[in-house]
């Protein structure tokens, strides 16, 4: 799963670089104004950051569901158990 996440982030990074390069070419050819190019890139970056947050939350929730389904102990569960064991001594 970690590899899948890294692959997605790598692809997003490559796509970002390609888009920036194409927008710069359009700007140099005079087909887009510098302010419009800057605004466009900023809006893309904002949407990318929002999507990144959404994917991270989704990934985190999926992991939590898997942990719950498998009945695995969490850090909190282990800490509670440690506290219970030390309080019995």
C-alpha positions in Angstrom: 0.0 0.0 0.0 2.8 2.3 0.8 4.3 1.8 -2.6 1.0 2.6 -4.2 0.8 5.9 -2.3 4.4 6.8 -3.3 3.6 5.9 -6.9 0.6 8.2 -6.9 2.6 11.0 -5.4 5.3 10.6 -7.9 2.9 10.6 -10.8 1.3 13.8 -9.4 4.7 15.5 -9.1 5.5 14.6 -12.7 2.2 15.8 -13.9 2.6 19.1 -12.0 6.0 19.7 -13.6 4.6 19.0 -17.1 1.7 21.3 -16.6 4.0 24.1 -15.4 6.2 23.6 -18.4 3.3 23.7 -20.8 1.9 26.9 -19.2 5.3 28.5 -19.4 5.5 27.7 -23.1 2.1 29.2 -23.7 3.2 32.3 -21.7 6.4 32.6 -23.8 4.4 32.4 -27.0 2.1 35.1 -25.8 -1.0 32.8 -25.8 -1.6 33.4 -22.1 -1.0 36.4 -19.9 1.6 36.1 -17.1 -1.0 36.9 -14.4 -3.4 34.3 -15.9 -0.7 31.7 -15.9 0.2 32.4 -12.4 -3.4 32.4 -11.2 -4.0 29.1 -13.1 -0.9 27.4 -11.5 -1.9 28.6 -8.1 -5.4 27.2 -8.4 -4.0 23.9 -9.6 -1.7 23.8 -6.7 -4.5 24.5 -4.3 -6.7 21.8 -5.8 -3.7 19.4 -5.7 -3.2 20.1 -2.0 -6.9 19.6 -1.3 -6.9 16.3 -3.1 -3.7 15.3 -1.3 -5.5 15.9 2.0 -8.5 14.0 0.9 -6.5 11.0 -0.2 -4.5 11.0 3.0 -7.7 11.0 5.1 -9.2 8.3 3.0 -6.0 6.2 3.3 -5.9 6.7 7.1 -9.6 5.8 7.5 -9.0 2.7 5.3 -6.1 1.6 7.5 -8.2 2.1 10.6 -11.0 0.0 9.2 -8.5 -2.8 8.4 -7.0 -2.7 11.9 -10.5 -2.8 13.4 -11.6 -5.7 11.1 -8.4 -7.7 12.0 -8.8 -7.0 15.7 -5.3 -5.7 16.0 -4.2 -3.8 19.1 -3.6 -0.1 18.7 -1.0 2.0 20.6 -3.8 3.2 22.9 -4.9 -0.4 23.6 -1.3 -1.4 24.5 -0.9 1.6 26.7 -4.1 0.9 28.6 -3.0 -2.7 29.1 0.4 -1.5 30.4 -1.3 0.8 32.8 -3.6 -2.0 34.0 -0.7 -4.3 34.5 1.4 -1.8 36.4 -1.5 -0.8 38.6 -2.0 -4.4 39.7 1.5 -4.6 41.1 
